[in-house]
Amino acid sequence: MELYEVEKTVLKQNILLVGCGDIGIALGSQLIEQGANVWGLRRDPSQLPAGFQGVAADVCDPQSLSVLKGVSKKVNFDSVVITLTPGQFTDEAYQRVYVNGLANLLAALAEQSPHIFYISSTSVYHQTDGGWVDEESPANPTSFSGRRLLEAEQLLAQSKFGIEGSSTVIRFAGIYGPGRHRLIQQVRQGKGCAKQPELYTNRIHRDDCVGFLLYLIHQKNKQTLEKLYIGVDSTPVTMWDLKQWLAEELGVDQKTLAEEVVTRRNSKRCSNKRMLAAGYEMRYGDYRDGYRAVIVLE
């Protein structure tokens, strides 16, 4: 079953995927099935699945990105999807990959005119009161990760792609799915959380991350895309309620869950109204359906 059902016409696009991890490979595989020409940029492209055209480069090394100029002489990219992942959770790594890496990439693509899709995170929001936030809400991140991601978003907005209206940022939150079992593992290990204060979490299944990106790529020539979307499901939930529900689904005694100390203090409910208004139909609009699908596959 395809992640996103599209009309039977072949997708005639040349697409560059920068960062070919879980989401990038799943997206690229879908695009190839639909007839697109897909290039995958990563430090070592030798392990990319069949159908990908590998580009060996590192966004942190401007010289290595010169290979894109050679590709550009032969190919005009219609879309570029950027899903970067720092190897370490440090301010230095986030600066190097998200900010400097994006700057290097935008410079290497200066002679091209694709639509840029940049994957960011709802960690750019600072709100702690459990209220609703959307794309118009202020973002004043207090964490280094949020600050660097917002800095990268601003860099893109100030580039020729942002100025010309050919860039879209998607802020995903709480991605789970195949191979992303962190909360499931915590519950099985007896790690719960305190009921108070209420800390809301926002979730989205990996397949809906891929599905929404695929949908936007199809729609970019059919409708005017927004510069920013929040990518979450339709059911924000407190971490307490989520872990209690997971315990019940997993057959773990809820009473045995220890109230682990939580250092995170951000708490907000992210709205996906703009995402749905674009016409995307979620595969897993509720965390219950999404996690059940993950548990079944374990």
URJOMO-V585259 format. One record per backbone hydrogen bond with DSSP energy under -0.5 kcal/mol. CO is the residue of the C=O (numbers start at 0). NH is the residue of the N-H. E is the energy in kcal/mol with one decimal. If there is no record, write none. Layout:
BEGIN
CO|NH|E ; CO|NH|E
END
This chain:
BEGIN
9|11|-1.1 ; 10|12|-1.5 ; 12|14|-0.6 ; 12|36|-2.5 ; 13|77|-2.8 ; 13|78|-1.5 ; 14|16|-0.5 ; 14|38|-2.9 ; 15|17|-0.6 ; 15|80|-2.5 ; 16|18|-0.8 ; 16|40|-3.1 ; 17|82|-2.8 ; 18|20|-0.5 ; 20|24|-2.7 ; 21|25|-1.9 ; 22|26|-2.7 ; 23|27|-2.8 ; 24|28|-2.4 ; 25|29|-1.7 ; 26|30|-2.5 ; 27|31|-2.6 ; 28|32|-1.9 ; 29|33|-1.3 ; 30|35|-2.4 ; 31|34|-1.7 ; 33|10|-3.0 ; 35|37|-0.6 ; 36|14|-3.1 ; 37|52|-2.3 ; 38|16|-3.1 ; 38|40|-0.5 ; 39|41|-0.6 ; 39|54|-2.6 ; 40|18|-2.2 ; 41|56|-1.4 ; 43|46|-0.6 ; 44|47|-1.7 ; 48|51|-1.6 ; 51|53|-0.7 ; 52|39|-2.0 ; 54|41|-2.0 ; 54|56|-0.9 ; 57|60|-2.3 ; 59|61|-0.6 ; 60|63|-0.7 ; 60|64|-1.1 ; 62|65|-1.5 ; 63|66|-1.4 ; 64|67|-1.9 ; 65|68|-1.1 ; 65|69|-0.9 ; 66|70|-1.8 ; 67|71|-2.8 ; 68|72|-1.1 ; 70|73|-1.6 ; 70|74|-2.3 ; 74|76|-0.6 ; 77|114|-2.2 ; 78|15|-2.3 ; 79|81|-0.5 ; 79|116|-3.3 ; 80|17|-3.0 ; 80|82|-0.6 ; 81|118|-2.3 ; 87|89|-1.4 ; 89|93|-2.3 ; 90|94|-2.6 ; 91|95|-2.5 ; 92|96|-2.5 ; 93|97|-1.7 ; 93|98|-1.0 ; 94|98|-0.6 ; 94|99|-2.8 ; 95|100|-1.0 ; 98|102|-2.3 ; 99|103|-2.5 ; 100|104|-2.2 ; 101|105|-2.9 ; 102|106|-1.9 ; 103|107|-1.9 ; 104|108|-1.4 ; 106|109|-1.2 ; 108|111|-2.2 ; 113|115|-0.6 ; 114|79|-2.6 ; 114|116|-0.5 ; 115|117|-0.6 ; 115|167|-2.9 ; 116|81|-3.2 ; 116|118|-0.5 ; 117|119|-0.6 ; 117|169|-2.5 ; 119|171|-1.5 ; 120|123|-1.3 ; 121|124|-1.9 ; 126|266|-1.7 ; 130|268|-3.0 ; 132|270|-2.6 ; 133|136|-1.6 ; 137|139|-0.5 ; 142|146|-2.3 ; 143|147|-2.4 ; 144|148|-2.1 ; 145|149|-2.4 ; 146|150|-2.1 ; 147|151|-2.1 ; 148|152|-2.3 ; 149|153|-2.4 ; 150|154|-1.9 ; 151|155|-2.3 ; 152|156|-2.4 ; 153|157|-1.8 ; 154|158|-0.5 ; 155|158|-1.1 ; 155|161|-1.0 ; 158|162|-2.5 ; 159|163|-2.1 ; 160|165|-2.9 ; 161|164|-1.0 ; 165|115|-2.7 ; 167|117|-2.8 ; 168|170|-0.5 ; 168|228|-2.4 ; 169|119|-3.1 ; 169|171|-1.0 ; 170|230|-2.9 ; 171|121|-1.9 ; 173|203|-1.7 ; 175|205|-2.9 ; 176|179|-2.7 ; 179|176|-1.2 ; 180|184|-2.9 ; 181|185|-2.2 ; 182|186|-2.3 ; 183|187|-2.1 ; 184|188|-1.6 ; 185|190|-3.0 ; 186|189|-1.7 ; 189|191|-0.8 ; 189|257|-3.1 ; 197|199|-0.6 ; 198|238|-2.6 ; 199|267|-0.6 ; 200|236|-2.1 ; 202|232|-2.9 ; 203|175|-1.8 ; 204|207|-1.2 ; 204|208|-1.6 ; 205|209|-2.3 ; 206|210|-2.5 ; 207|211|-2.5 ; 208|212|-1.9 ; 209|213|-2.6 ; 210|214|-2.3 ; 211|215|-2.5 ; 212|216|-2.2 ; 213|217|-1.9 ; 214|218|-2.0 ; 215|219|-1.4 ; 218|221|-2.4 ; 218|222|-2.4 ; 222|224|-0.6 ; 226|168|-2.7 ; 228|170|-3.0 ; 228|230|-0.5 ; 229|231|-0.8 ; 230|172|-1.1 ; 236|200|-3.1 ; 237|241|-2.5 ; 238|242|-2.5 ; 239|243|-2.4 ; 240|244|-2.4 ; 241|245|-2.6 ; 242|246|-2.2 ; 243|247|-1.8 ; 244|248|-2.3 ; 245|249|-2.4 ; 246|250|-0.8 ; 246|251|-2.9 ; 247|250|-0.7 ; 252|255|-1.9 ; 253|256|-1.3 ; 257|191|-2.3 ; 257|259|-1.8 ; 259|193|-0.6 ; 260|262|-0.6 ; 266|129|-3.0 ; 267|269|-0.6 ; 268|132|-2.5 ; 271|275|-2.4 ; 272|276|-2.6 ; 273|277|-1.3 ; 274|279|-1.1 ; 275|278|-1.7 ; 279|281|-0.6 ; 284|233|-1.8 ; 285|289|-1.9 ; 286|290|-2.9 ; 287|291|-2.1 ; 288|292|-1.8 ; 289|293|-1.5 ; 290|294|-2.8 ; 291|295|-2.2 ; 292|296|-1.1 ; 293|297|-0.7 ; 294|297|-0.9
END
